[in-house]
Amino acid sequence: MASILENWQEKEFNNFLKNKGVGVIEFGAPWCAACKLIDPILGDLSKEHKGIAFAKIDVSKNPVVAARMGVMSLPNILFINGGKVKDQIIGSTNKTFILEKIKKLK
């Protein structure tokens, strides 16, 4: 199943931070089984929360961004508001827990 999340590269991520966006950004990789489980959850949430950016960044294609953001384990979901990381989930999780974090972004 293909992900409906936008795939960002370093340029898109940097622009998002510069513009002080609000978003849920998943750092993952195609070989990461837990990431494949999280993608549909984030896809569903992206439909429910139109004012928030939802995207994924492939760490194998964007190692500089991953290192800069301190990503060492996958999946790694960053909750960003105003261009700053406000919260984070490392590893597999469920929709309810992600939703709680999203509510705190607003």
Buried (B, 14 or more C-beta within 10 A) or exposed (E): EEBEBBEBEBEBBEEBBEEEBBBBBBBBBEEBEBBBEBBBBBBBBBEEBEEBBBBBBBBEEBEEBBEEBEBEEBBBBBBBBEEEEEBBBBEBBEEEEBBEBBEEBE
